[in-house]
């Protein structure tokens, strides 16, 4: 029977995080870097979403104006620019 004094006993060794992921055998990501990466990705997605919403809201407002007024303010071909994307 193994005792605590036996040099090969695993319970005597300090528990250190493994430098690899046991499932994939790839280097384990630094937890702080992973969280920041996820948060920055969410931030980029939210910024793009907000910009797209603002652009579509502006287009809806401009399209609701009469054609003569759109022409006066310089947006007569708004439908052409939407179709060229």
C-alpha positions in Angstrom: 0.0 0.0 0.0 1.3 3.5 -0.9 1.9 5.9 1.9 2.2 9.7 1.9 6.0 9.4 2.4 6.5 7.4 -0.8 8.2 9.6 -3.3 6.0 8.4 -6.2 2.7 9.2 -4.5 0.8 11.7 -6.7 -0.9 13.3 -3.7 2.4 14.8 -2.5 2.9 16.7 -5.7 1.5 20.2 -5.9 -1.5 20.6 -8.2 -0.5 22.8 -11.1 -2.6 23.6 -14.1 -1.7 21.6 -17.0 -0.3 23.5 -20.0 -2.6 21.6 -22.4 -6.2 20.8 -22.7 -6.8 17.1 -21.9 -9.5 16.7 -24.5 -7.8 18.2 -27.5 -4.1 17.9 -26.4 -3.7 21.5 -27.6 -2.2 24.3 -25.5 -4.7 25.5 -23.0 -5.8 29.1 -23.6 -5.1 31.6 -20.9 -8.5 32.1 -19.3 -8.1 35.9 -19.1 -7.2 36.2 -22.8 -10.2 34.0 -23.7 -12.6 36.2 -21.8 -11.2 39.4 -23.3 -11.3 37.8 -26.8 -15.0 36.9 -26.3 -15.9 40.3 -24.9 -14.1 42.1 -27.8 -15.8 39.9 -30.3 -19.2 40.7 -28.7 -18.3 44.4 -28.8 -17.4 44.3 -32.5 -20.6 42.5 -33.3 -22.7 45.0 -31.3 -21.0 48.0 -33.0 -21.7 46.6 -36.4 -25.3 45.8 -35.5 -25.8 49.4 -34.1 -24.3 50.9 -37.3 -26.5 48.7 -39.5 -29.6 49.6 -37.5 -28.8 53.3 -37.8 -28.2 53.0 -41.6 -31.5 51.1 -42.2 -33.4 53.6 -40.0 -32.0 56.5 -42.1 -32.9 54.7 -45.3 -36.5 54.2 -44.0 -36.8 57.8 -43.1 -35.4 59.0 -46.4 -37.7 56.6 -48.3 -40.7 57.9 -46.5 -40.1 61.4 -47.8 -41.7 62.5 -51.1 -39.5 62.0 -54.2 -39.4 65.8 -54.8 -38.1 66.4 -51.3 -35.5 63.6 -51.6 -34.3 65.2 -54.9 -34.1 68.6 -53.2 -31.9 67.3 -50.4 -29.7 65.3 -52.7 -30.9 61.7 -52.4 -32.8 61.1 -55.6 -31.1 57.8 -56.4 -31.3 56.1 -53.0 -32.8 53.0 -54.5 -30.0 52.8 -57.1 -27.3 52.8 -54.4 -29.1 50.1 -52.4 -29.2 47.8 -55.4 -25.5 48.3 -56.3 -24.3 46.9 -53.0 
